[in-house]
Amino acid sequence: MPSDVLYEVKGPKTILEMTWEEVAEALKETDIVILPVGSIEQHGRHLPLGSDTLQGTDIVKMVVEKMGKDGVRVVAAPTIQFGISYHHMKFPGSIALSSTTLMALIREICQSLYSHGFRKFVLLLSHGGNLATLNLVANDLSTEMQDARFLVPDWLPVMGAEYPDVLSSERPKDEHHSGEGETARMIASTPKLVQLDKAAPFYPDEKIDPYRKRPYPGSASLARGDIGMKEITPIGHMGNPLLATKETGEKLYEIIVEWLCKVIRTEFVTEE
């Protein structure tokens, strides 16, 4: 079988797909690199375990393409496939790293990229459970490499704020892990991996719903190991994936990418 049938480049190349000469040429134009950090964890009966990683790669390629059209060259690093996923470990196939291990992995990848000349790093969130670790390692790296900058843009609340206007669900604020929004994005990017015939609506009991509205303002982080995703949702998702469409997914990607490009331009381009 021809190799181009086995592997087809979709969109702009990441470093995984580039030659060293192509990276060298890119470094003549930019020192901005984006490193997506995803996960391998269950996504219900209808989505693959690599959904976060696949979406991270799709998002970074869209950002590279859009910024390129706007005259700004950026480079995409390969997506880190593993993340902080211990709360999914009761579902077969899920793979979890400790924060210590993930931080070490990110640190050494960034050190390698730094040695080649990259100085502006975007640690791209591609799994919500990675956010705290990304912020922590960004702070550490900024003290180790003081002529470099590290950006951790959290697009999840930006996208979530648009859910009432974009989703079809009558409960848009309750569409979370592998629900309508995430399923729609997977349909838009990798439809052959979506098995909607195995999907069904499921909303967890409010008493154990981690996203339930709290009776106090502000944000508080509660860590507990006795309740994981298996207890919250026995089938692995939260929401109604049956409502998902390609059009909704494309709209959500557009919102995410537009915001990310604005953040990167603001922090790494227009300020100079």
Stockholm file with secondary structure:
# STOCKHOLM 1.0

chainA/1-272         MPSDVLYEVKGPKTILEMTWEEVAEALKETDIVILPVGSIEQHGRHLPLGSDTLQGTDIVKMVVEKMGKDGVRVVAAPTIQFGISYHHMKFPGSIALSSTTLMALIREICQSLYSHGFRKFVLLLSHGGNLATLNLVANDLSTEMQDARFLVPDWLPVMGAEYPDVLSSERPKDEHHSGEGETARMIASTPKLVQLDKAAPFYPDEKIDPYRKRPYPGSASLARGDIGMKEITPIGHMGNPLLATKETGEKLYEIIVEWLCKVIRTEFVTEE
#=GR chainA/1-272 SS CCHHHHCCCCSSCCTTTSCHHHHHHHHTTCCEEEEEECCBCCBTTTBCTTHHHHHHHHHHHHHHHHHHHTTCCCEECCCBCCBCCGGGTTSTTCBBCCHHHHHHHHHHHHHHHHHHTCCEEEEEECSGGGHHHHHHHHHHHHHHSTTCEEECCCCHHHHHHHHHHHCCCSCGGGCCTTSHHHHHHHHHHCGGGCCGGGCCCBCCCGGGCTTCCCSSSSCCCCCCSSCCHHHHCTTSCCBCGGGCCHHHHHHHHHHHHHHHHHHHHHHHTTTC
#=GC SS_cons         CCHHHHCCCCSSCCTTTSCHHHHHHHHTTCCEEEEEECCBCCBTTTBCTTHHHHHHHHHHHHHHHHHHHTTCCCEECCCBCCBCCGGGTTSTTCBBCCHHHHHHHHHHHHHHHHHHTCCEEEEEECSGGGHHHHHHHHHHHHHHSTTCEEECCCCHHHHHHHHHHHCCCSCGGGCCTTSHHHHHHHHHHCGGGCCGGGCCCBCCCGGGCTTCCCSSSSCCCCCCSSCCHHHHCTTSCCBCGGGCCHHHHHHHHHHHHHHHHHHHHHHHTTTC
//
